[in-house]
Amino acid sequence: MISPISLVPSPTPSHQNLDTLSIWNTSLSGPIPEFLSQLKNLWYLSFGYNQLSGSILASLGNLDNLQSLDLHKNKLTGSIPDSFGRFKDDVHGIFTLYLSHNQLSGGIPNSINVSIIDLSHNKLSGDASMLLRDNAAVTSIDLSQNQFDFDMTKVRFPKNLQSLDLSYNKIHGRIPKQVIELDLQRMDLSYNQLCGKIPLGGNVQQLGAKSIAYNRCLCGQPLPNKCK
């Protein structure tokens, strides 16, 4: 196993100028190195497909220039730091946050507002509806394979949302009619506890029955069961 401490024991002046750091698909293990929060010029940080463990450093939220954080496919535990609410889109309008396939638990910080977010395959729970508001910056959301439990009835989908995966959670209520106004390229609401009539229009029916199957009591196209 490669230790992150032995990899870079302490930041040097040359490290301070790093704007991109990617250590991908190695046997890198141990906690996320503390020195990363001192690399103020970082805009891209990727430690995907490794063996990192422990909690996510809250101090990563202090990296003002960061535009992409990828920690997916590790063994990270604990919660998503509240400081991640400081992340914001750059002049190009994109901030990407990938934390999938870990063992994270707890809720999502209310202030998170990024363009692309993937928190799938964790143990996250509670209300995730703060990501589903019409003024949110997000275009792609993947929260699948978690334990989120909230009422979808009154959410307002972000106007620019193109991809939405909420499958394998405990989400209940109805699918808001506003969903037909979106230019959705992908949607998966399967394996939840949704009920009521499926809104007719937009891209909803074209996305197919598989995208909304295995809910408590949804009815209408594209499902075969008609509403009474």
C-alpha positions as CSV (number, residue, x, y, z in Angstrom):
1,M,0.0,0.0,0.0
2,I,1.1,3.6,-0.8
3,S,0.8,5.9,2.2
4,P,-0.3,9.5,1.3
5,I,2.0,10.7,4.1
6,S,5.1,9.2,2.5
7,L,3.9,10.3,-0.9
8,V,4.2,14.0,0.0
9,P,5.4,14.4,3.6
10,S,4.9,18.2,3.7
11,P,4.1,20.9,1.1
12,T,7.0,22.8,-0.4
13,P,7.0,26.0,-2.3
14,S,6.8,24.1,-5.6
15,H,3.8,22.2,-4.3
16,Q,2.0,25.5,-3.6
17,N,1.9,26.2,-7.3
18,L,0.0,22.9,-8.1
19,D,-3.3,23.5,-9.9
20,T,-4.0,19.9,-10.8
21,L,-3.5,16.8,-8.7
22,S,-4.7,13.4,-9.8
23,I,-3.7,10.1,-8.3
24,W,-6.1,7.6,-9.9
25,N,-6.6,3.9,-9.6
26,T,-3.6,3.0,-7.3
27,S,-3.3,1.3,-3.9
28,L,-3.1,4.7,-2.2
29,S,-4.3,4.2,1.4
30,G,-4.8,5.9,4.7
31,P,-6.5,9.2,5.4
32,I,-6.8,12.1,3.0
33,P,-3.6,14.1,3.5
34,E,-3.9,17.3,5.5
35,F,-1.5,19.2,3.3
36,L,-4.1,19.3,0.5
37,S,-5.9,22.2,2.1
38,Q,-2.8,24.3,1.8
39,L,-2.6,24.0,-2.0
40,K,-4.6,27.1,-2.7
41,N,-4.1,27.1,-6.4
42,L,-5.8,23.7,-6.9
43,W,-8.7,23.7,-9.3
44,Y,-8.8,19.9,-10.0
45,L,-8.3,17.3,-7.3
46,S,-8.9,13.6,-8.1
47,F,-8.1,10.6,-5.8
48,G,-10.6,8.2,-7.4
49,Y,-10.4,4.4,-7.4
50,N,-8.0,4.2,-4.4
51,Q,-8.1,2.8,-0.8
52,L,-8.4,6.1,1.1
53,S,-10.2,5.8,4.5
54,G,-11.4,8.0,7.3
55,S,-13.4,11.1,7.0
56,I,-13.3,13.8,4.4
57,L,-11.3,16.9,5.4
58,A,-13.6,19.9,6.1
59,S,-10.6,22.1,5.1
60,L,-11.0,21.1,1.5
61,G,-13.9,23.5,1.4
62,N,-11.4,26.4,1.9
63,L,-9.9,25.8,-1.6
64,D,-11.4,28.8,-3.3
65,N,-10.1,27.9,-6.8
66,L,-11.3,24.3,-6.7
67,Q,-13.7,23.4,-9.6
68,S,-13.6,19.6,-9.5
69,L,-13.3,17.2,-6.5
70,D,-13.3,13.5,-7.2
71,L,-13.0,11.1,-4.2
72,H,-15.2,8.3,-5.6
73,K,-14.4,4.5,-5.2
74,N,-12.6,4.8,-1.9
75,K,-13.4,3.7,1.7
76,L,-14.3,7.1,3.2
77,T,-16.6,7.3,6.2
78,G,-18.3,10.0,8.2
79,S,-20.4,12.9,6.8
80,I,-20.1,15.4,3.9
81,P,-18.5,18.5,5.5
82,D,-20.7,21.6,5.8
83,S,-17.8,23.5,4.3
84,F,-18.6,22.0,0.9
85,G,-21.4,24.5,0.7
86,R,-18.6,27.1,-0.2
87,F,-17.9,25.4,-3.5
88,K,-19.2,27.4,-6.3
89,D,-19.3,27.3,-10.1
90,D,-16.6,29.2,-12.0
91,V,-17.0,31.6,-15.0
92,H,-17.7,28.5,-17.1
93,G,-20.6,27.6,-14.8
94,I,-19.4,24.1,-13.8
95,F,-18.3,22.6,-10.5
96,T,-18.2,18.8,-10.3
97,L,-18.4,16.8,-7.1
98,Y,-17.9,13.0,-7.1
99,L,-18.1,11.2,-3.8
100,S,-19.8,8.0,-4.9
101,H,-19.0,4.4,-3.9
102,N,-17.8,5.2,-0.4
103,Q,-19.3,4.6,3.1
104,L,-20.5,8.1,3.8
105,S,-23.4,8.6,6.1
106,G,-25.6,11.4,7.5
107,G,-27.2,14.1,5.4
108,I,-26.3,16.6,2.6
109,P,-25.3,20.1,3.7
110,N,-28.1,22.5,2.9
111,S,-25.8,25.0,1.2
112,I,-24.4,22.7,-1.5
113,N,-25.1,24.2,-4.9
114,V,-22.9,22.7,-7.7
115,S,-23.4,21.8,-11.3
116,I,-22.7,18.1,-11.3
117,I,-23.0,16.0,-8.1
118,D,-22.7,12.2,-7.7
119,L,-23.2,10.8,-4.2
120,S,-24.5,7.4,-5.2
121,H,-23.7,4.1,-3.5
122,N,-23.2,5.4,0.1
123,K,-25.2,5.3,3.3
124,L,-26.5,8.9,3.2
125,S,-29.9,9.6,4.6
126,G,-32.5,12.3,5.4
127,D,-33.8,15.1,3.1
128,A,-32.0,15.7,-0.2
129,S,-34.7,18.1,-1.6
130,M,-32.3,21.1,-1.1
131,L,-30.7,20.0,-4.4
132,L,-34.2,20.1,-6.1
133,R,-35.0,23.7,-6.2
134,D,-35.7,25.8,-9.4
135,N,-32.8,28.2,-8.8
136,A,-30.2,25.5,-8.2
137,A,-27.1,25.4,-10.5
138,V,-27.2,21.6,-10.8
139,T,-27.5,19.9,-14.2
140,S,-26.8,16.3,-13.1
141,I,-27.7,14.6,-9.8
142,D,-27.0,11.0,-8.9
143,L,-28.2,10.1,-5.4
144,S,-29.0,6.4,-6.1
145,Q,-28.3,3.6,-3.7
146,N,-28.7,5.5,-0.5
147,Q,-31.3,5.9,2.2
148,F,-32.8,9.3,1.4
149,D,-36.3,9.8,2.7
150,F,-38.3,12.9,1.7
151,D,-41.6,14.0,0.1
152,M,-41.1,14.7,-3.6
153,T,-44.5,16.3,-4.0
154,K,-43.5,19.9,-3.4
155,V,-40.0,20.0,-4.9
156,R,-39.2,22.3,-7.7
157,F,-36.8,20.8,-10.2
158,P,-33.8,22.9,-11.3
159,K,-34.6,24.4,-14.7
160,N,-31.4,23.2,-16.4
161,L,-31.6,19.7,-14.9
162,Q,-30.7,17.1,-17.6
163,S,-29.9,13.9,-15.6
164,L,-31.6,12.7,-12.4
165,D,-31.0,9.4,-10.6
166,L,-32.8,8.9,-7.3
167,S,-33.3,5.2,-7.6
168,Y,-33.0,2.8,-4.6
169,N,-34.0,5.2,-1.9
170,K,-37.1,5.8,0.3
171,I,-38.5,8.8,-1.5
172,H,-42.3,9.2,-1.2
173,G,-45.1,11.5,-2.4
174,R,-46.0,12.3,-6.0
175,I,-43.9,13.3,-9.0
176,P,-44.4,17.0,-9.5
177,K,-46.0,18.0,-12.8
178,Q,-43.2,20.4,-13.4
179,V,-41.0,17.5,-14.5
180,I,-42.6,17.7,-18.0
181,E,-41.0,21.2,-18.4
182,L,-37.5,19.8,-18.2
183,D,-35.2,18.7,-21.0
184,L,-34.3,15.4,-19.2
185,Q,-31.9,13.1,-21.1
186,R,-32.0,10.6,-18.2
187,M,-34.2,10.0,-15.2
188,D,-34.4,7.1,-12.8
189,L,-36.9,7.2,-9.9
190,S,-37.2,3.4,-9.6
191,Y,-37.2,1.5,-6.3
192,N,-38.7,4.2,-4.2
193,Q,-42.2,4.7,-2.5
194,L,-43.7,7.2,-5.0
195,C,-47.5,7.2,-5.6
196,G,-50.0,8.9,-7.8
197,K,-50.4,9.7,-11.5
198,I,-47.3,10.1,-13.6
199,P,-47.2,13.5,-15.3
200,L,-47.9,13.2,-19.0
201,G,-45.7,15.2,-21.4
202,G,-42.1,16.3,-21.9
203,N,-39.6,13.5,-22.0
204,V,-41.2,11.5,-19.2
205,Q,-42.9,8.8,-21.2
206,Q,-40.0,8.5,-23.7
207,L,-37.6,7.6,-20.8
208,G,-39.5,4.3,-20.4
209,A,-41.2,2.3,-17.7
210,K,-37.9,1.1,-16.3
211,S,-37.1,4.6,-15.1
212,I,-40.1,4.7,-12.7
213,A,-40.7,1.0,-11.9
214,Y,-40.9,-0.6,-8.5
215,N,-42.6,2.2,-6.6
216,R,-45.5,1.9,-4.2
217,C,-48.4,3.0,-6.3
218,L,-47.5,5.0,-9.4
219,C,-49.9,4.8,-12.4
220,G,-50.2,6.0,-15.9
221,Q,-47.9,6.0,-18.9
222,P,-45.3,4.6,-19.4
223,L,-46.4,2.0,-16.8
224,P,-48.9,-0.6,-17.9
225,N,-51.3,0.0,-15.0
226,K,-53.9,2.7,-15.6
227,C,-55.0,5.2,-13.0
228,K,-58.5,4.6,-11.6
